[in-house]
Amino acid sequence: ITGRDVREGDLIIGLPSSGLHSNGYSLVRKVLLKKYELNEKIKPLKRTLGRELLVPTKVYVKPILRLLKRIKIKAMAHITGGGIPGNLSRVIPEGLHAEVRKENWSVPPIFRLVQEAGRVDDEEMFKTFNMGIGFVIVCARRDGGKVLKYLEKSGEKGIIIGEIKRGKGGVKIV
């Protein structure tokens, strides 16, 4: 799945992450461990900082492989180091860009804690972390409902986070 079939108007569907997903730990250590102890319970985290930092990376393989057998998916991106802009941009053809609407999902508290403690701007946060979206699917608009229903049946909560538009490439977070 190369992204070559991606067209203007296609939907971008995100799957929630379980947390940091092993990315940005240098920044996390730099800003959080200067201010907090690992065994400290910090609001709004639901567990101690140490436990939050050890949440395993969510693996999307099984539901995605099953989805691929049922619905045509035009592009996919696992959101790792580089965040949504660095990973999704790899599957967007020339002449198009991905417009991602950050208000379409709730950013988990760990990311806001890092952002506030380190005084990190939104752009840098989205370049460094997954910001709560661990995997992205691009599909035809007409297939969006089917993708969301199938993901729900598989125990995943798909969220429409944006769409493909004409442009000069890359990802625009709005």
C-alpha positions in Angstrom: 0.0 0.0 0.0 2.0 2.9 -1.3 -0.5 5.8 -1.2 -0.4 6.2 -5.0 -4.3 5.9 -5.1 -4.8 8.6 -2.6 -7.1 11.3 -4.0 -8.5 14.7 -3.0 -11.4 14.2 -0.6 -10.2 10.9 0.9 -10.7 10.6 4.6 -7.9 10.3 7.2 -8.9 8.0 10.1 -6.8 7.8 13.2 -6.6 5.0 15.8 -5.9 6.1 19.4 -2.5 5.4 20.9 -2.0 3.8 24.3 0.4 6.7 25.2 3.9 7.8 24.3 4.6 4.6 22.2 8.4 4.7 22.8 8.9 8.1 21.2 10.2 11.3 22.6 11.6 9.8 25.8 14.7 12.1 25.7 12.4 15.1 25.9 10.2 13.4 28.5 13.1 12.7 30.8 14.5 16.2 30.3 11.3 18.0 31.3 9.4 15.7 33.5 12.1 14.1 35.6 13.5 17.5 36.6 10.1 18.4 38.0 8.5 15.1 39.2 9.3 11.8 40.8 8.5 8.5 39.0 6.4 7.3 41.9 4.4 10.6 42.0 0.7 10.7 41.1 0.2 13.8 39.0 -3.2 15.1 38.0 -4.7 14.5 35.5 -2.7 11.2 35.0 -4.6 8.1 36.2 -1.5 6.4 37.6 2.0 7.3 38.8 4.3 9.0 36.3 6.5 5.9 36.3 3.6 3.6 35.4 2.4 6.1 32.7 5.8 6.0 31.1 5.8 2.2 31.0 2.5 1.8 29.2 3.2 -0.6 26.4 3.0 0.5 22.8 -0.3 -0.5 21.2 0.0 -2.9 18.3 -2.5 -2.5 15.5 -1.5 -5.5 13.3 -4.4 -7.8 13.8 -7.3 -5.4 13.2 -5.5 -3.7 10.3 -4.8 -7.0 8.5 -8.4 -8.1 8.9 -9.6 -4.6 7.7 -7.3 -4.9 4.6 -9.1 -8.1 3.6 -12.5 -6.3 3.6 -12.1 -2.7 2.5 -9.8 -0.9 0.1 -7.3 1.1 2.1 -5.3 3.7 0.1 -2.6 4.5 2.6 -1.5 3.8 6.1 1.0 5.2 8.5 2.2 4.0 11.9 2.8 7.2 13.9 6.2 6.9 15.4 9.1 9.4 15.8 8.3 12.3 13.6 4.7 12.3 14.7 1.8 12.6 12.4 3.5 15.1 10.0 6.7 13.0 9.6 4.9 9.7 9.1 1.7 10.5 7.2 3.5 12.8 4.7 5.3 9.7 3.4 2.1 8.3 1.8 0.7 11.5 0.4 1.2 11.8 -3.4 2.5 15.0 -5.1 0.0 17.7 -5.5 -1.9 16.8 -2.4 -1.6 17.4 1.3 -3.2 15.9 4.4 -5.2 18.3 6.6 -5.4 17.0 10.1 -7.8 18.7 12.6 -6.4 18.4 16.1 -9.7 19.2 17.7 -11.2 16.0 16.4 -9.7 13.9 19.2 -8.7 14.4 22.8 -4.9 14.5 23.4 -4.1 12.3 26.4 -2.9 14.0 29.5 0.7 12.7 29.4 1.3 14.9 26.3 -0.1 18.0 27.8 2.0 17.4 30.9 5.2 17.2 28.8 4.1 20.3 26.8 3.4 22.4 29.9 6.4 21.3 31.9 8.8 21.9 29.0 7.0 24.8 27.5 7.0 23.0 24.1 4.9 24.5 21.3 2.2 22.6 19.5 4.2 22.3 16.3 7.1 20.6 18.1 4.8 18.4 20.1 3.2 17.1 16.9 6.7 16.5 15.3 7.9 14.6 18.3 5.0 12.6 19.6 1.9 10.8 18.3 -0.3 13.1 20.4 -2.8 10.3 21.0 -3.0 8.9 17.4 -0.9 5.8 17.0 -2.0 4.7 13.5 -3.6 6.4 10.5 -5.6 5.0 7.6 -6.5 6.9 4.4 -9.6 5.6 2.6 -12.2 6.8 0.1 -14.8 9.1 1.6 -17.5 6.6 0.6 -15.7 3.8 2.6 -15.3 5.9 5.8 -18.4 4.6 7.5 -17.5 1.0 6.7 -14.0 1.4 8.0 -15.2 3.0 11.3 -17.8 0.2 11.8 -15.3 -2.5 11.1 -12.8 -1.0 13.5 -15.4 -0.7 16.2 -16.3 -4.4 15.7 -12.6 -5.2 16.1 -12.4 -3.3 19.4 -10.8 -0.2 18.0 -12.1 3.4 18.1 -11.5 4.9 14.7 -11.7 8.7 14.5 -12.0 10.8 11.4 -9.1 13.2 12.0 -8.9 14.9 8.6 -9.0 14.7 4.8 -6.8 14.9 1.8 -6.8 18.2 -0.1 -5.0 19.8 -3.0 -1.7 21.2 -1.9 2.1 21.2 -2.0 2.5 18.0 -0.1 3.0 17.1 3.5 0.7 17.4 6.5 -1.0 20.5 7.8 -2.2 20.3 11.4 -5.1 22.8 11.9 
